[in-house]
Amino acid sequence: MPPPPGIRPLAPGELTAAQEIERAAGQAFADVGMPEIAADDPLPVGELDRYRRAGLAWVVVDAGSGPVAYLLAEPVDGALHVEQVSVHPAAAGRGVGRALLEHAATHAASAGLAALTLTTFEDVPWNAPYYRRYGFRVLDERDWTPGLRAIREREAAHGLDRWPRVCMRRDLTWTAVSR
């Protein structure tokens, strides 16, 4: 199924633009008492390119201005794990993040994957509370798959556990259309 208008694969020449989107989007964390997250470096170009080459990096493009948001994903334990979603503040509140999540869900379903998963901050309004509105549920730790455990271990090693984090899952039987 083709992506919705404005969503397409990340192009090789847009890797630094994706980094700038992540930097700009990350600044909001300073406003909620998480300046370390706001100051964190975006993924390196080589890592972004790995997702791009795998066909698991998508951007939302505004006509005339280039990418304004992106999503990175990878298969993890029978689900498509959303590794990163970043929306430039200038594009926030226009459904851009939701469109990327729906695109990822469509991609996952067409690949025969059962769900979308992600890890996120529990109490940040545009993190876990946002994802709950789109059908994600918090997983109890006993329900984490080996891949999700490994992801959480990497996040903890990176210092992200200074703030409450959760693993979330959206089964692909739920769709925005059925709401």
LUMKOLBA-914579 format. One line per field, with one value per residue: chain; x, y, z of N, C-alpha, C in turn. Coordinates in nm, 3 decimals, decimal comma. Example, Ala and Ser with C-alpha at 12.3 -4.5 7.8 and 13.67 -1.06 7.14 Angstrom:
<sites>
ch = (A_A) .
n.east = (1,319_1,285) .
n.north = (-0,569_-0,225) .
n.up = (0,780_0,708) .
ca.east = (1,230_1,367) .
ca.north = (-0,450_-0,106) .
ca.up = (0,780_0,714) .
c.east = (1,320_1,290) .
c.north = (-0,330_0,003) .
c.up = (0,780_0,787) .
</sites>
This chain:
<sites>
ch = (A_A_A_A_A_A_A_A_A_A_A_A_A_A_A_A_A_A_A_A_A_A_A_A_A_A_A_A_A_A_A_A_A_A_A_A_A_A_A_A_A_A_A_A_A_A_A_A_A_A_A_A_A_A_A_A_A_A_A_A_A_A_A_A_A_A_A_A_A_A_A_A_A_A_A_A_A_A_A_A_A_A_A_A_A_A_A_A_A_A_A_A_A_A_A_A_A_A_A_A_A_A_A_A_A_A_A_A_A_A_A_A_A_A_A_A_A_A_A_A_A_A_A_A_A_A_A_A_A_A_A_A_A_A_A_A_A_A_A_A_A_A_A_A_A_A_A_A_A_A_A_A_A_A_A_A_A_A_A_A_A_A_A_A_A_A_A_A_A_A_A_A_A_A_A_A_A_A_A) .
n.east = (0,086_0,064_0,232_0,057_-0,030_0,245_0,398_0,689_0,969_1,269_1,519_1,860_1,992_1,867_1,940_2,081_1,889_1,695_1,829_1,829_1,555_1,509_1,669_1,537_1,277_1,340_1,391_1,167_1,169_1,322_1,148_0,992_1,142_1,353_1,626_1,856_1,772_1,684_1,928_2,056_2,238_2,128_2,051_2,335_2,439_2,513_2,370_2,105_2,105_2,127_1,868_1,730_1,835_1,736_1,474_1,305_1,259_1,083_0,958_0,768_0,676_0,661_0,521_0,752_0,913_1,054_1,145_0,953_0,907_0,987_1,001_1,145_1,189_1,202_1,193_1,105_1,087_0,849_0,695_0,663_0,891_0,880_1,128_1,199_1,023_0,999_0,887_0,903_0,877_0,740_0,563_0,403_0,100_-0,058_-0,131_0,076_0,256_0,076_-0,002_0,239_0,261_0,035_0,112_0,333_0,197_0,043_0,249_0,366_0,154_0,125_0,360_0,312_0,336_0,246_0,199_0,260_0,532_0,683_0,908_0,891_0,868_0,690_0,540_0,548_0,364_0,345_0,435_0,388_0,107_0,011_0,047_-0,128_-0,375_-0,387_-0,423_-0,220_-0,101_0,026_0,275_0,303_0,593_0,645_0,543_0,714_0,899_1,196_1,345_1,241_1,324_1,601_1,620_1,530_1,735_1,953_1,861_1,855_2,128_2,206_2,117_1,850_1,669_1,644_1,408_1,066_1,000_0,824_0,723_0,532_0,252_0,073_-0,170_-0,230_-0,487_-0,642_-0,741_-0,718_-0,933_-1,135_-1,219) .
n.north = (-0,118_0,219_0,499_0,749_1,074_1,296_1,140_0,956_0,741_0,807_0,998_0,965_1,217_1,349_1,292_1,455_1,651_1,508_1,475_1,741_1,785_1,613_1,737_1,988_1,905_1,783_1,991_2,059_1,898_2,024_2,204_2,051_1,976_1,809_1,859_1,722_1,539_1,710_1,813_1,596_1,428_1,379_1,074_0,930_1,002_0,770_0,569_0,651_0,618_0,342_0,255_0,377_0,243_-0,009_0,028_0,127_0,382_0,675_0,986_1,286_1,522_1,863_2,056_2,228_2,286_2,069_1,779_1,747_1,582_1,257_0,896_0,608_0,258_-0,093_-0,447_-0,637_-0,915_-1,021_-0,794_-0,455_-0,237_0,088_0,295_0,565_0,868_1,179_1,509_1,818_2,119_2,325_2,189_2,058_1,935_1,897_1,645_1,500_1,322_1,119_1,036_0,926_0,711_0,562_0,497_0,334_0,127_0,023_-0,063_-0,258_-0,442_-0,525_-0,662_-0,879_-0,859_-0,854_-0,635_-0,294_-0,173_0,021_0,220_0,459_0,777_0,776_0,986_1,216_1,444_1,428_1,178_0,871_0,928_1,040_0,827_0,639_0,739_0,656_0,386_0,236_0,035_0,014_-0,217_-0,469_-0,547_-0,823_-0,903_-0,819_-0,877_-1,068_-0,901_-0,643_-0,623_-0,612_-0,369_-0,191_-0,229_-0,117_0,147_0,211_0,196_0,416_0,615_0,685_0,598_0,772_0,896_0,790_0,515_0,334_0,033_-0,004_-0,130_-0,176_-0,361_-0,487_-0,538_-0,338_-0,038_0,297_0,350_0,190_0,319) .
n.up = (0,000_-0,087_0,073_0,272_0,134_0,142_0,313_0,292_0,207_0,391_0,243_0,118_0,122_0,328_0,585_0,769_0,798_0,936_1,177_1,263_1,296_1,512_1,708_1,733_1,812_2,051_2,227_2,373_2,594_2,785_2,896_3,063_3,276_3,201_3,104_3,025_2,837_2,640_2,563_2,459_2,206_1,868_1,687_1,525_1,186_1,044_1,179_1,137_0,862_0,844_0,921_0,709_0,482_0,534_0,475_0,668_0,760_0,762_0,637_0,692_0,464_0,410_0,161_-0,027_0,195_0,282_0,488_0,788_0,994_1,127_1,137_1,277_1,259_1,356_1,313_1,596_1,778_1,649_1,621_1,501_1,603_1,714_1,699_1,704_1,695_1,569_1,562_1,414_1,602_1,466_1,310_1,481_1,634_1,411_1,335_1,230_1,360_1,428_1,170_1,082_1,264_1,188_0,930_0,987_1,118_0,909_0,740_0,909_0,940_0,674_0,650_0,799_1,072_1,419_1,584_1,691_1,877_2,138_2,337_2,597_2,771_3,071_3,194_3,039_2,854_2,567_2,519_2,662_2,744_2,504_2,318_2,424_2,347_2,088_2,079_2,200_2,469_2,801_2,879_3,121_3,304_3,311_3,072_2,878_2,587_2,494_2,318_2,376_2,640_2,601_2,464_2,663_2,849_2,711_2,699_2,971_3,026_2,887_3,046_3,058_3,247_3,456_3,464_3,478_3,265_3,011_2,843_2,553_2,366_2,066_1,944_1,620_1,544_1,627_1,483_1,359_1,199_1,298_1,524) .
ca.east = (0,000_0,150_0,216_-0,033_0,038_0,336_0,485_0,769_1,095_1,376_1,617_1,998_2,029_1,786_1,983_2,110_1,761_1,632_1,896_1,782_1,419_1,519_1,719_1,431_1,171_1,391_1,398_1,049_1,198_1,376_1,033_0,929_1,243_1,441_1,722_1,953_1,713_1,687_2,066_2,109_2,265_2,042_2,118_2,436_2,398_2,529_2,259_1,986_2,117_2,098_1,722_1,690_1,870_1,647_1,338_1,228_1,268_0,990_0,947_0,656_0,733_0,577_0,552_0,839_1,004_1,126_1,096_0,914_0,894_1,031_0,982_1,235_1,135_1,270_1,123_1,152_1,004_0,719_0,628_0,744_0,924_0,900_1,249_1,203_0,930_1,030_0,811_0,953_0,774_0,661_0,463_0,330_-0,043_-0,125_-0,155_0,191_0,301_-0,026_0,008_0,355_0,226_-0,057_0,192_0,410_0,103_0,011_0,369_0,380_0,049_0,155_0,475_0,267_0,371_0,126_0,179_0,363_0,578_0,773_0,938_0,871_0,856_0,555_0,466_0,561_0,235_0,351_0,489_0,290_-0,033_-0,019_0,036_-0,251_-0,488_-0,383_-0,438_-0,111_-0,121_0,149_0,299_0,362_0,730_0,645_0,500_0,817_0,968_1,342_1,392_1,207_1,414_1,733_1,607_1,524_1,869_2,033_1,812_1,902_2,272_2,219_2,073_1,710_1,588_1,631_1,267_0,990_0,983_0,735_0,712_0,393_0,219_-0,055_-0,203_-0,274_-0,629_-0,699_-0,701_-0,781_-1,059_-1,238_-1,249) .
ca.north = (0,000_0,339_0,584_0,863_1,192_1,365_1,045_0,878_0,697_0,903_0,997_0,977_1,356_1,407_1,239_1,566_1,716_1,428_1,512_1,874_1,768_1,555_1,842_2,086_1,841_1,753_2,109_2,062_1,827_2,120_2,269_1,961_1,937_1,704_1,927_1,626_1,482_1,817_1,832_1,471_1,430_1,292_0,955_0,961_0,985_0,629_0,492_0,689_0,557_0,199_0,242_0,415_0,134_-0,122_0,063_0,146_0,523_0,753_1,128_1,366_1,634_1,978_2,108_2,343_2,305_1,946_1,698_1,812_1,477_1,126_0,778_0,496_0,135_-0,217_-0,565_-0,689_-1,020_-1,033_-0,664_-0,346_-0,150_0,228_0,337_0,711_0,956_1,320_1,606_1,954_2,198_2,404_2,100_1,991_1,960_1,884_1,505_1,446_1,204_1,015_0,984_0,837_0,588_0,485_0,442_0,223_0,018_-0,036_-0,135_-0,376_-0,537_-0,583_-0,751_-0,991_-0,838_-0,853_-0,517_-0,192_-0,154_0,134_0,255_0,603_0,831_0,753_1,103_1,330_1,447_1,386_1,043_0,766_0,971_1,057_0,697_0,574_0,787_0,590_0,242_0,168_0,006_-0,011_-0,357_-0,508_-0,596_-0,967_-0,923_-0,773_-0,980_-1,055_-0,783_-0,523_-0,620_-0,565_-0,226_-0,121_-0,233_-0,015_0,278_0,232_0,223_0,552_0,709_0,726_0,556_0,877_0,931_0,666_0,472_0,220_-0,034_0,001_-0,215_-0,156_-0,474_-0,434_-0,558_-0,206_0,061_0,427_0,345_0,126_0,399) .
ca.up = (0,000_-0,090_0,192_0,256_0,078_0,233_0,382_0,198_0,270_0,415_0,134_0,167_0,144_0,436_0,714_0,862_0,826_1,041_1,302_1,304_1,346_1,647_1,799_1,757_1,888_2,184_2,313_2,460_2,718_2,882_2,960_3,160_3,373_3,149_3,016_2,972_2,716_2,540_2,518_2,405_2,062_1,788_1,633_1,424_1,046_1,007_1,236_1,059_0,729_0,858_0,912_0,573_0,389_0,565_0,436_0,791_0,799_0,682_0,669_0,645_0,392_0,382_0,027_-0,032_0,308_0,312_0,599_0,914_1,095_1,080_1,221_1,254_1,317_1,324_1,366_1,725_1,837_1,585_1,615_1,447_1,715_1,678_1,770_1,719_1,622_1,599_1,485_1,435_1,671_1,372_1,250_1,590_1,646_1,280_1,305_1,160_1,433_1,412_1,034_1,077_1,336_1,104_0,820_1,044_1,143_0,779_0,698_0,994_0,905_0,543_0,669_0,881_1,212_1,502_1,668_1,704_2,014_2,159_2,475_2,606_2,906_3,122_3,239_2,948_2,784_2,427_2,515_2,692_2,734_2,361_2,252_2,473_2,265_1,957_2,091_2,269_2,611_2,876_2,908_3,247_3,280_3,286_2,934_2,786_2,509_2,508_2,246_2,452_2,756_2,554_2,435_2,792_2,908_2,641_2,743_3,109_3,019_2,832_3,150_3,044_3,361_3,557_3,459_3,455_3,127_2,991_2,713_2,510_2,251_1,997_1,859_1,491_1,522_1,653_1,383_1,372_1,125_1,379_1,642) .
c.east = (0,090_0,128_0,117_0,043_0,125_0,426_0,557_0,895_1,193_1,479_1,758_2,038_1,954_1,829_2,013_1,982_1,687_1,697_1,847_1,639_1,423_1,570_1,609_1,320_1,214_1,393_1,279_1,074_1,255_1,262_0,964_1,033_1,336_1,546_1,826_1,901_1,715_1,827_2,127_2,129_2,167_2,121_2,222_2,383_2,407_2,417_2,128_1,988_2,092_1,947_1,673_1,717_1,781_1,503_1,247_1,246_1,180_0,986_0,812_0,718_0,627_0,617_0,639_0,936_1,081_1,069_1,065_0,899_0,949_1,002_1,082_1,176_1,223_1,189_1,188_1,049_0,862_0,637_0,719_0,766_0,953_1,016_1,249_1,092_0,966_0,953_0,867_0,843_0,687_0,550_0,378_0,182_-0,121_-0,149_-0,040_0,242_0,203_-0,020_0,127_0,327_0,132_0,016_0,272_0,319_0,067_0,129_0,383_0,278_0,078_0,275_0,438_0,304_0,245_0,096_0,286_0,404_0,664_0,805_0,934_0,867_0,711_0,475_0,475_0,436_0,239_0,420_0,377_0,144_-0,078_-0,044_-0,088_-0,371_-0,495_-0,372_-0,323_-0,149_0,014_0,159_0,356_0,499_0,733_0,603_0,602_0,878_1,118_1,398_1,360_1,293_1,552_1,729_1,606_1,660_1,960_1,991_1,860_2,051_2,298_2,170_1,928_1,622_1,585_1,486_1,190_0,969_0,892_0,756_0,563_0,375_0,082_-0,076_-0,264_-0,415_-0,704_-0,651_-0,774_-0,917_-1,170_-1,278_-1,381) .
c.north = (0,124_0,425_0,696_0,981_1,259_1,272_0,964_0,832_0,813_0,888_1,015_1,121_1,423_1,361_1,351_1,645_1,641_1,460_1,647_1,869_1,714_1,658_1,941_2,028_1,815_1,870_2,117_1,991_1,919_2,185_2,182_1,903_1,825_1,765_1,833_1,562_1,586_1,834_1,708_1,483_1,340_1,169_0,997_0,932_0,839_0,542_0,525_0,622_0,407_0,174_0,274_0,300_0,012_-0,095_0,088_0,285_0,603_0,897_1,180_1,491_1,740_2,030_2,233_2,358_2,179_1,874_1,781_1,711_1,348_1,019_0,673_0,373_0,017_-0,333_-0,612_-0,790_-1,024_-0,906_-0,566_-0,249_-0,009_0,278_0,487_0,773_1,096_1,409_1,744_2,036_2,281_2,321_2,030_2,028_1,950_1,739_1,436_1,319_1,089_0,955_0,890_0,706_0,501_0,422_0,322_0,103_-0,053_-0,118_-0,265_-0,482_-0,604_-0,678_-0,871_-0,980_-0,812_-0,721_-0,412_-0,191_-0,030_0,145_0,407_0,647_0,825_0,881_1,225_1,332_1,399_1,251_0,945_0,813_0,990_0,921_0,620_0,614_0,717_0,439_0,167_0,145_-0,020_-0,160_-0,374_-0,568_-0,746_-1,000_-0,872_-0,892_-0,967_-0,932_-0,654_-0,511_-0,566_-0,415_-0,147_-0,121_-0,130_0,125_0,310_0,265_0,364_0,658_0,749_0,687_0,655_0,923_0,803_0,640_0,351_0,161_-0,034_-0,085_-0,174_-0,276_-0,422_-0,473_-0,429_-0,114_0,190_0,428_0,287_0,206_0,464) .
c.up = (0,000_0,034_0,165_0,195_0,183_0,312_0,275_0,270_0,285_0,303_0,190_0,200_0,258_0,576_0,814_0,893_0,937_1,176_1,353_1,356_1,489_1,748_1,835_1,843_2,032_2,278_2,409_2,593_2,825_2,961_3,065_3,257_3,331_3,055_2,957_2,843_2,605_2,482_2,453_2,254_1,989_1,741_1,530_1,283_1,004_1,058_1,164_0,922_0,734_0,851_0,771_0,476_0,411_0,522_0,554_0,849_0,705_0,729_0,625_0,586_0,373_0,245_0,039_0,084_0,346_0,432_0,724_1,028_1,037_1,183_1,178_1,322_1,282_1,381_1,495_1,774_1,780_1,580_1,542_1,561_1,664_1,763_1,798_1,637_1,665_1,505_1,517_1,502_1,577_1,306_1,356_1,588_1,516_1,241_1,234_1,229_1,418_1,273_1,020_1,150_1,253_0,986_0,869_1,070_1,013_0,728_0,777_0,957_0,770_0,549_0,758_1,027_1,294_1,570_1,638_1,850_2,018_2,306_2,482_2,751_2,951_3,144_3,148_2,859_2,638_2,411_2,552_2,686_2,588_2,295_2,299_2,388_2,131_1,969_2,155_2,415_2,674_2,905_3,048_3,217_3,251_3,142_2,831_2,715_2,532_2,436_2,318_2,577_2,715_2,523_2,565_2,862_2,843_2,684_2,884_3,110_2,966_2,933_3,144_3,162_3,476_3,568_3,428_3,305_3,122_2,853_2,679_2,385_2,196_1,906_1,730_1,454_1,548_1,543_1,408_1,305_1,211_1,502_1,635) .
</sites>
